[in-house]
Amino acid sequence: MSQATGLQPSHETLELFSNVTGAARRRLALRDFREGLGLWRLFFTLGWLDIKLKYRGSVIGPFWLTLSTAVMVCALGFLYSHLFKMVLRDYLPYLALSIILWNFLSAIVGEACTSFLQAESMIRSVRMPFSVHAARVVVRNVLTLLHNFVVIVAVFAIFAIVPRTSALLAIPAFGLWILDGFAACLLLGAFCARFRDVPPVVASVMQIAFFVSPIIWKPELLGAGAKWLAFNPFFTMLEIVRGPLLGYVPGVNIWASAFGFSLLLCVGAWMLFARVRGRLAFWI
């Protein structure tokens, strides 16, 4: 019938209703990535548009988030430096980095759950690579992080802290964050499109992870138990960026743990996305 009418079924329809092999699904997923990368201007524009629409009508726009982050960092810094009996000059830069970097990780994981659900109208009306919607979430959160990074610069300037050359290690580490964020959007976005009860569970896990990870407290407070932190993926991922910016290089075990967890995430995301990509438009 499609030949008679001149209409061609979409790749998603063929993939869903035909006997497509695993190799064919992987090829279609790879083509999705290639086509999505070719639309980099689109997902950058969409990510920036999300920020503009969120703060439409506001006087200072997204810097409201920067201001609230600065207030929280100052309040918690003075309080917990007294409770933990730490020097404010040592603790406040650590806390500022931890809070802002954690907000980025937490936000990207939370929004990854709805990366496809929020794009429902666009997915239903326009044929577009699904990877564009995942990249859009990453771009949106990177732009938010850049706004909040002003707080870190201000704290470092107040205490006259000059980053060392080790800070350059944060660049490839942040590149790994970008890759992991994209993989998380593909994995959680596809999973949550099928099972709508997952986002609250993810939110609860992230809330627990905030308290059990060294964010408002330092790893040395655990004493000998700090060695077990290498099995905490949130700590290791945070440390490979936070450590170099604070002037020290994380140990080999921290880097190995971070790369190991990243590999598991990327492989899991690839396997799931390649398998269910053709069903996403029907799930949402």
N, C-alpha and C positions, 0 to 999 in steps of 0.2 A: 504493500500500500504506500510505503514511503517513496518508492521509485515512481509510482503513478502520480503522486501529488507533488513530487519534487522536494518533499520534506525529508530531512535526514535526522534520525534519532540522535540524541545527545550521547556523549561517551558514558555519562553516568547511567543512562537508561540501558545502554548496551551492556555495561558492566554489571548491572543489577539483574537483568532478566536473561542474560545469555550465560553460557557455560565458559566463563573467563578463567583462565588458569592463573596461578599465583604469579608466574613470571609476567603475564600480561598486566595484572594489577600493579605490579611494581613499575612496569614501564609507564603506565598511565600516571602513577604517582610522581615519577621522575619528571614527566612532561608537565605535570601540574606545577612542580617546583621551578622548572625552567621558564614556563610562561609567567608564573608569579614574579620571578626575579626580573623578567623583562618589563614588568609593570611597576617598577620601583617608584617612579614618580607618582603613580596613583596611590600606593599605600602610604607614602610619605605625606601626600596631600590629605588623605583621609584621616590619618593620625593627627595632623595639625588642625584639621577642621573639627575633630572631636574635642580638642582642647578649647578652641574658640567658641564652639556652641555651648560647652559646659559652663563657661564664664561669660556668656553673652549678657551684656547690660551691666557688667561689673566694672568698677572704676579702675582697679588695679589688676583685674583678671586673675590668672593663675598664681599671681604672687600672694593672693590670700592664703593659699596653701603653704607658701614659703613663710609667711608671717606666722601662721599657726604652728608650723614646725619649729620655728625659731623660739617661740614662746614655750613650747613643750620642752625643747632641749635645755633652755635656761632653767626652767622650773625643776625638771628632773635632775639636772646637773648639780644645782646647789643642794637639793635634798639628798640625793644618793651619795654625793661626795662626803657629806656629813655622816650619813648612816654607815657607809663603808670605810669611813676614816681615810679618805684618799685626798691627795693634793688636787685642788680644782684645776690647776694648769695641766695636770696629767690626765685627769678624768674627763673633763668637758670635751676636748677634741675627740677622745675615744667614743664618748656617748653620742656626739653629733654625727660622726661617721657611721656609727652602728645604727642609730635610729633612721637616718636618711637612706642608707643602703638597704636596711631591712624593709622600709616602707616600699622601696622599689621591688624587692623580691616578693613581698607579700601581695602587693597590688597586681603584679604580673601573673602570679599564680591564681589569685582570685578572679581576675578578668579572663584568664585562660579558659576557665570553666564555661564562660558565656561567649567565647570568641566567635562561634558560629551561630549561637542562638540570637545574639544581638544583631547579627547581619542577616536575619531571616528574610526580611523584605528584599534585600539586595540579591540574596542567593536565589530567591524564587523568581525574580524579575529579570536578572541579568546573568548570562553565562559567563562566569569568571573563575579563575583558579582559586581553590579554597585556601591556598597558601597566602593569598593576598590578605584575607581576613585575619589570619594568624600574625602576619607581619604588621598589620595595622595596629594590633594590640601592643606589640613590642615598641613600635615607633611612638605611640601615644605615651607609654610609660617612660620611655627614654627622655622625651621632651619634659615630662613632669620632673624627672630626676635632675635635669639640667637647671630647672628653676630652683629646686631645693638645694642644689649644690652651692648656691650663694651663701647659705647658712654656714657650710663647712669653710668656705673661703673667709668669711667674716670671723669665725672662731679662731682659725689659724692666724689671721692677721692680728687679732686682739692679743693673743699670747705670743706673737712674734715667732711662730713656728714655720720653718722653711722646709718643705718636703725634700727628702734626700733622693739620690739617684735611684734608690730602690723603688721609688714611686712609679718608675717606668714599667715595672712588672704588673702594675694594675691595668695597663692597657690590654695585654693579651688576656688577662684574667677577665676583664670586662667583656672582651670579645667572646669568651666562653659563656658568660652570662647571657649575651644576646642569642647565641646559638641555643642555649638551654631554655631561654624564654620562648623562642620560636617552637622548640620541640614540645614544651609544656602546653602551648596553645593547641598544637595538633593533637596531642595525647588527651588532655583534659577536655578540650573542645569537642572532640569526637565522642569521648566517653560520656560526657554530660549531655550531649545532644540525644543520646539513647536513654540515659538514666538521669532523670531530672532531680533525684534526691541527692546526688553527689555533691553539688556546690555547698550546701550547708555543712556537710561532713568535712570538706576541704577547708572551709572557714574555721571550723572547730580545731582541726589539726594545726593550722597556721597559728591560731591563738595559743595553743599549748606549746608549739615550737618556739614562740617568742619568749616564753618564760623559762623553758629548759635550755635555751641556747644563750651563750654569753653575748648579750646585747646591752642590757643595762648593768650587768655585772661582768667582771673580768675572769678569764679562765683560771688564773692563778689562785682564785678563791677556793677552787676545788682541791687544791693540793695535789696529792698523788692521783686522785681520780680524774685529773685533767686529760690523762692519756686516752680515756674512753671517748673524748669529744671527737676524735677522728672518725668515729662511726656515726656522727651526727651530720647528715648532708647539709643542713642549713648552716651549721657552724663552719664547715670546711669551705663551702661556697662563699660565705661571707668573709672568711679570713683571707682568702687569696686576693681579695681586693682591698680589704681594710688594712691588713698587715703592711703591705708596701707603702700605702699612703701615710701610715703612722711611723714609718721609718725602719721597719724590720721585715725580714724575709721569712715567711712561714716555712716550717720544716718540710722535708721531703714527704713525710707521711701525710701531711695536710694536702699537699699538691696531688699526691697519688690518690688520696681519697676523693678529692674534688673531681679529678679526671675520671675516676672509676664510676662515681655516681652520675656524672654527665654522660658517660658512654652508655650506661644502663638506660638513662632517660631517653637519649636519642635513638637507641635501638628499639626501645619499646614504642616510642612515638612513630617511628618509621614502619614498624610491623603493623601497628593498629591502623595507621592512616592508610597504608597501602591496601589493607584488607577491607576497610569500611568506607573508603572515600566515595564510592559510587552510591552509597546509601544515605549519605549525610543530608542531601536535599530532601529526601523523603522523611527523615527522622525529625527535622525541625518543623 
